[in-house]
Amino acid sequence: MRVAAPARRPIGGIDVNVDSVDRAVRLLRHARRILVFTGAGISTESGIPDFRGPNGVWRTRDPARYTLQRYVAESAVRRERWLDRLESPMDRVEPNAGHLAAARLQACGRAPVVVTQNIDGLHQRAGSRDVIELHGTSLEVVCLDCARRLPVGVVLDRVREGDEDPHCELCGGLLKTATISFGQNLIAEDLERAMAEAEDSDVCLAVGSTLSVWPAAGVPVRTVHGGGRLVVVNDGETELDGMADVIVPGRVGAMLPPLVDAVIAGSEAEPAGHG
């Protein structure tokens, strides 16, 4: 007996398994509370390179040079990082369809919180209001001694004017973008809140992440261990594929908007938590 191949349809120019999309929609539509968890893959279509993909940053750079310890110890490393930040496309890019879709899902009340590993602020610019930035933000600068925070533009102006290794004007301490570097602990309060949100959600929608960076990857794991479901939308395999209930492969900007639109349309016709 010949088994029929799974039905497929084009979405965003990609030939997609209809069954996986439909199952994802059903899980999300019937969820009481959805947690959106995002990684670098949601921002690549805005022009920000990811880290671990085929063209990722770590393909050409040594992560060992990006530790907090080397930043503190070596002025040459600090000068490199400030030059990198000055030349970064982060201040010139715009949110894409994936960020806007996540914001729509939050606005309709289905996903009150977005947890992101990204440091680009694009979720907020897309309209998301409650965003937990596990790896910090590149839009602010912090003094490593007195904890004073500044808009990044203020410090970048100093770098443009020739201050290649800027220090705090109040205490003389080292200034650093308010991001989490290798060898630096996550902000405990942010991680604890993300884990609490994961535990309180019955579906984690993991978007644009290889789910390989810990402890951040523990967020979707917490949802599953709490009895919830995991839906993955990613252009490539993830380390938690074996834990996922549904995997929707493809570019986030192509796959997430129609998925969210279908969830919202169904939610308007049927209360959450039923079916």
C-alpha positions in Angstrom: 0.0 0.0 0.0 1.4 3.4 -1.0 1.3 6.1 1.7 0.4 9.5 0.4 3.0 12.2 0.9 2.1 15.0 3.4 0.2 17.8 1.9 2.3 20.9 1.1 1.7 24.5 0.2 3.9 27.5 -0.5 4.3 30.0 2.3 6.5 33.0 1.8 8.1 31.3 -1.2 8.9 28.1 0.8 7.3 24.7 0.1 5.9 23.9 3.6 4.4 20.8 5.2 0.8 21.8 5.8 0.5 19.4 8.7 3.2 21.0 10.8 1.8 24.5 10.3 -1.7 23.3 11.1 -0.6 21.5 14.2 1.3 24.5 15.3 -1.7 26.7 14.8 -3.9 24.4 16.8 -1.5 24.2 19.7 -1.1 28.0 19.9 -4.7 28.7 19.3 -5.8 26.6 22.2 -3.1 27.8 24.6 -4.1 29.7 27.7 -0.7 31.5 27.7 2.0 31.6 25.1 5.6 32.5 25.8 7.5 33.8 22.7 11.2 33.0 23.0 13.5 34.5 20.3 17.1 34.2 19.1 19.3 35.8 16.4 17.4 34.2 13.6 14.5 36.6 14.0 16.8 39.6 13.3 18.9 38.3 10.4 16.3 39.5 7.9 16.7 43.0 9.3 20.4 42.8 8.3 21.9 41.7 11.7 24.1 38.6 11.3 23.5 35.7 13.6 26.3 34.0 15.5 26.2 30.3 14.8 24.6 30.0 11.4 26.5 29.2 8.1 27.4 32.9 7.8 27.5 33.6 11.6 29.9 35.9 13.4 31.7 33.0 15.1 32.7 31.6 11.7 35.3 34.3 11.3 35.9 35.5 14.9 37.3 33.8 18.0 34.7 33.9 20.8 37.5 33.7 23.4 38.4 37.2 22.5 34.9 38.3 23.6 35.0 37.4 27.2 34.4 39.8 30.0 37.7 39.0 31.5 39.7 40.0 28.4 37.6 43.1 28.0 38.5 44.2 31.5 42.2 43.2 31.2 43.1 44.4 27.7 42.7 47.9 26.4 43.2 46.6 22.8 40.2 44.4 23.2 38.1 47.3 24.5 39.1 49.4 21.5 38.1 46.6 19.1 34.7 46.2 20.8 34.0 50.0 20.6 35.0 50.1 17.0 32.8 47.1 16.3 29.9 48.8 18.0 30.5 52.0 16.1 30.4 50.1 12.8 27.5 47.9 13.7 24.4 48.0 11.5 22.3 47.8 14.7 21.4 51.5 14.7 20.4 51.6 11.0 18.1 48.5 10.8 14.4 48.2 11.1 12.1 45.5 12.6 11.0 42.9 10.1 7.9 40.9 9.6 8.9 38.4 12.3 9.2 41.1 15.0 5.9 42.7 13.9 4.2 39.3 14.1 5.5 38.7 17.7 4.2 42.2 18.6 0.7 41.4 17.2 0.6 38.1 19.2 1.4 40.1 22.3 -1.0 42.9 21.5 -3.9 40.4 21.2 -3.2 39.1 24.7 -2.1 35.6 23.8 1.6 36.1 24.6 2.0 38.7 27.3 5.8 38.4 27.5 8.6 38.1 24.9 11.9 36.6 26.1 14.7 37.3 23.8 18.4 36.4 23.5 18.9 39.4 21.2 20.5 42.7 22.1 19.2 44.8 19.2 16.0 46.3 20.7 14.0 45.4 17.6 11.1 43.8 19.5 10.5 47.0 21.3 10.7 49.1 18.1 8.2 46.7 16.6 5.7 47.4 19.4 6.3 44.7 21.9 6.0 46.1 25.4 7.1 43.5 27.9 10.4 42.1 26.7 12.9 40.3 28.9 16.4 40.7 27.3 18.3 37.8 28.7 21.6 38.9 27.1 21.2 42.6 27.8 21.0 45.5 25.3 23.4 47.1 22.9 21.4 50.3 23.1 22.8 51.2 26.5 26.2 51.4 28.2 27.0 50.5 31.8 29.9 51.5 34.0 31.4 48.3 35.4 32.3 50.0 38.7 29.4 52.4 39.7 26.7 50.7 37.5 25.7 54.1 35.9 23.8 53.6 32.7 23.9 55.8 29.6 22.4 55.8 26.1 24.9 54.2 23.8 24.8 57.2 21.4 26.3 59.4 24.1 29.4 57.1 24.4 29.6 56.4 20.6 29.9 60.2 20.1 33.0 60.1 22.3 34.5 57.2 20.3 33.9 59.1 17.1 35.7 62.1 18.6 38.8 59.9 19.3 38.1 58.5 22.8 38.9 54.9 21.8 38.7 53.4 25.3 36.0 55.5 27.1 35.7 55.5 30.9 33.0 56.7 33.2 33.1 60.4 33.7 31.8 60.1 37.3 34.0 57.4 38.8 36.6 56.6 36.1 35.4 53.0 35.8 35.4 51.0 32.5 32.4 51.5 30.3 30.9 48.6 28.4 27.7 48.0 26.3 25.0 46.7 28.6 25.3 43.2 27.0 26.2 39.9 28.6 29.6 38.8 27.4 31.2 35.3 27.6 32.3 34.7 31.2 29.6 37.1 32.5 26.6 36.0 34.5 23.1 36.7 33.3 21.1 39.2 35.4 19.6 36.9 38.0 16.3 38.8 38.1 15.8 38.6 34.4 16.6 34.9 34.2 14.3 34.1 37.2 11.5 36.0 35.7 11.9 34.3 32.3 11.9 30.9 34.0 8.7 31.9 35.9 7.0 33.0 32.7 8.1 29.7 31.1 6.6 27.7 33.9 3.3 29.6 33.7 3.0 29.1 30.0 1.4 26.1 28.3 3.1 26.7 25.0 6.6 28.1 24.3 7.0 29.4 20.8 10.7 29.3 20.1 11.6 31.5 17.1 14.9 31.9 15.3 17.1 30.2 17.8 19.4 27.2 17.7 18.4 26.6 21.3 22.0 25.9 22.1 23.1 28.7 24.4 22.7 28.1 28.1 21.2 29.0 30.5 18.9 30.8 28.0 17.9 27.6 26.3 16.6 26.4 29.7 13.6 28.7 29.2 11.7 26.5 26.7 12.9 23.4 28.6 11.2 24.8 31.7 7.9 25.1 29.8 8.1 21.5 28.7 9.1 20.2 32.1 6.2 22.0 33.5 3.8 20.1 31.2 3.7 22.6 28.4 4.3 22.3 24.7 7.2 23.5 22.5 6.7 24.9 19.0 9.9 25.7 17.1 10.1 28.0 14.1 13.6 28.1 12.7 15.6 28.0 9.5 17.7 24.9 10.5 17.9 22.3 13.2 18.0 23.2 16.9 19.4 21.3 19.9 15.9 20.9 21.3 14.2 19.5 18.2 13.8 16.2 20.0 11.8 17.9 22.7 9.5 19.9 20.3 5.9 19.0 19.7 5.9 20.8 16.3 8.7 22.1 14.1 8.0 24.6 11.4 11.1 25.0 9.3 11.8 28.1 7.3 12.8 31.8 7.6 11.1 33.5 10.5 10.0 36.5 8.4 8.1 34.1 6.1 6.8 31.6 8.5 5.8 33.5 11.7 3.4 36.1 10.3 0.9 33.7 8.7 1.2 31.5 11.8 0.4 34.4 14.1 -2.4 35.6 11.8 -4.0 32.2 11.8 -3.8 32.0 15.6 -5.3 35.4 16.1 -8.1 34.8 13.6 -9.0 31.5 15.3 -8.7 33.1 18.8 -11.3 35.7 17.9 -13.7 32.9 17.0 -12.9 30.6 19.9 -11.9 31.4 23.5 -8.4 30.4 24.6 -8.1 27.2 26.5 -10.9 25.4 24.7 -10.9 22.8 21.9 
